[in-house]
């Protein structure tokens, strides 16, 4: 299959630090690894086409080998434009070996008028592996000033640990007259998700995280669920991407410090 953009990343541990090998083609590129931390490379994903359009297909594969660490973020927001014929598809496969760590913190996905988007992400984790994963959905600007002009977005995230399914998150957002109503977005327009999977992310950690986030919640509304396999899922509602990003940043900072013994990472965007 010919993809609009193809990306493969492989991080491995070498001489007490992690190094990255990569391959990419088409509309997807990456920056050279930047060591914001002494032993952990940061990678910035780049889309050179300016946005996703009708019929685009993207495939990314990330592998973090045993004991290695990797931080991945995007250079800017991902924009999905009108798809009158064929929806855009994005497939991501992540493999985390034993005692590896991946922090996958993306900028918002912006859905413009008439956009349809399918996102499928699968994660396979080994014993002792850790994952920090974020996702933000925001309606794009429209000339008439109204939000929710996109057609729909369908996002599936499957996480397996030691080949056992520990998380299946299927999010389907199809705007209609009730999209901001009860049991949907509750009057809000933007949706965020932050997932932490770590052996020490138990109920005690979840309670501490909740108390940490309450003072920073501001105009957002959020909830936290605990995973039986060790981890939490945070769902956030707001009326702007910045509010969600601030809450995710605070959750990420607290989790890095508590679970990894590390300070907050500054992406320098």
N, C-alpha and C positions, 0 to 999 in steps of 0.2 A: 504493500500500500504506500502511495506517495503522500507524505504529510506536508502541510504548509510550513510546519516547523518541527524539528526533531532535536532532542537534547538528551545526552547521557552523561551522568556524573558519577564518579567513583572516588570515594574518600577512603584512604587507608592510613594506618598508623606506621610511622617510620621515624626512628630515632627520637622517640618521646614527643613527637608532634604529628599532626595529621596533614597529609598532602592530598592533592586532588588531581585526578586525570579526567579529561572531558572530551566529548565529541558533540558537535552541533552542526546543523545545516538548516537552510531555509530562513524563515523569519525569526527563529529563536537563536539567541546568542547569550554568552555570559561574559562577565568581566574576569580579569585575572584574579586569583585568590588574594584577598587582603587579610592580613593577620591583625585584626583589632584586638585579639587576645594572642598571647605568645604561642600557644600550642594549637589554636583552633582557627581554621580558615573560614572567611566569610565570602560567599558567592552572591553576586547580584545578577538576576535573570533580566534579560533585555529582549523586548520585542521591537524589531527594527521597522515594522510596517505601520506603526502608529495605532493599530487597533485590529480587532477581529471582525471579519466580514463574512458575508454569505458563503457557506460551504467550507470554511476553513476547518482544518483538522490539525491537532497538535498532540504530540506524544513526548512525554518526559520519563526518564528512568533514573532514579537516584539509588545508589548503593553505598552504604556506609559499613565498612568492614569491621571486624572484631576490635573493640577498644578505641576505634576512631571517633572523632567528633566533627560535626559540620554545621555551619550556620548558613541558611539560604533565605534570601529575601528578593523582592523585585525592585527594579530601578524606579518604577512609577506604577500608577494604577493601570489595570487592564481594562480596556474599553471594548465593549461588544456593540457593534452598530447593527443596522437593519439587516435582517436575514429573511428576505421575502420567499426564498425557495427552499434552502437547506439550512438547518440550524448549525451553529458552530459546535464542534466537539473538542473537548480537551481530556486526554487520558494521562494519568500520572501513576507510575508504579514505584513504590518505595520499599527497599529491602534494608532492614537494620539487623546487622549481625550481633552476636553476643556482646553485651556491655558497650554497645555503641550509643551515640547520642546524635539526634538530628533536631535542630530548631528551624522550623519552616514557617516563616512569618511573612505573609504576603501583604501587599498594598490592596486597597479595595478593588472589587470587580464592579465596574460601572456598566449598567444595562441601559442602552438608549432605546428610543422609540422603535418598535417593531422587531426588537432583538429576541432571539431564541438561543438558548445556550444549554449544552449538556456537559456536565463535568463528572468524570469518574475517577476516583482515587482509591488505590488499594495499597495497604501497608502490611508487610510481613515483618514481625519483630522476633528476635531471638531472646534467649534468657538474659535478663539484666539490661536490655536495651531501653532507651528513653526517647520519647517523642514530645515535642512542643509544636502545635499546629494551629494556625489561625486562618480565618476566612471571613470576609466582609462583603456583603451585597448591598449596592446602593443604586437607586434609580437615577438615570442620567438627566441632564438638563433638557427641557422641552420649550419650544417657542411660546406655547400657550401658558407656560408657567405651571402646568399640572404635572404631578409625578405619576409613577407607575404606567409609563407609556410602553414599556417593553411587553412582549407577549408572554414569555415564561422562562423560568430557569429550573433545571432539574440537576440536583447534585447528589451523588452517592459516594459515601466514604465507608470503606470496609477496612477494619483493622484486625489482624490476626496476631496472636502471640503464641509462640511454640505451636503453630499450625491450628490454633483454636480461636474461633471468632470471639472477640471481646467487645467489639463495637461495630454497629451497622447504623449509620446515620443517613437517612434518605430524606432530603429536603426538596420539596416541590413548591415553588411559588408561581402562581398564575394569577396576576392581578385581575380583579373584578370589582364590582361595586361594594363588596364586603371586605376587601383586603385589609382595611384598617379597623375592622370590627372586632368584637369579642371572639376569642379563641383563634384569632389570626394575628395581626400585628398590633392590635390593641391601641390604635391611634398613631402608631409610629410608622416611619418610612424606611428605615435602614436596619439591617439585620447582621449581627456578628456572631462568630463562634470561635472559642478558644479551647483547645483540647490539650490536656497534659496526661501523658501515660508514663508512670514512673513507679518503681516498686515501693517507694516511701510515700506516695500520694494516697494516704488512707483517709479515714473519716476525720481524724484529728487535724490533718493537714487541710482538708476541705473546710472545716470550721474556722481555722485560722485564716485561710484565704478569704472566706466570706467576710470576716471582720475587717480584714485589710482593705477590701474593695468598697465596702459600704461608704466610707467618707469620700471616696473618689467617684461615686456613681453619678452624682449630680442629676442631670436631666435624663439619664438613661434608666432602663429597667433591665435587671439581669436575674438569672437563676443559675444555680450550680447543682449538678448531679454527680454522684460518686459512682465510679465503675468498680465492679467486684474484683477485677483483675489488677486493681491498683491504678487509679487515675481519676480525673474529673473532666466534665464537660461544662463549659460556661456558655450560655446563650444570652445575647445582649440585644436589646431593642433601643433605638434612639432616632432622632430626627436629623442626624448628620453623621458623616463618617468620622469626623474628628473626635467626637465624644466616644465612639466605640474604640477607636485607636488608642485613646488615652487609657481606657479601662483595660484593654488587652495589654498595653505596655506595662501597666501597674501589676497585673496578674503575672506577666512574664518576668518582671523584675523580682517579685516576691518568690516565685517558683524557682528561678535560677539561684537565688541566694539560699533558699531553704533546702532545695533538693540537690543542687549541684555545687553549692558552696562558692558561687561566682557572683561578681557584681553585674549591674545592668550593662547591657551591650548598647553602644551608640553607633547606629548605622552610618551616620555622616551623610545623609542624603541631601 
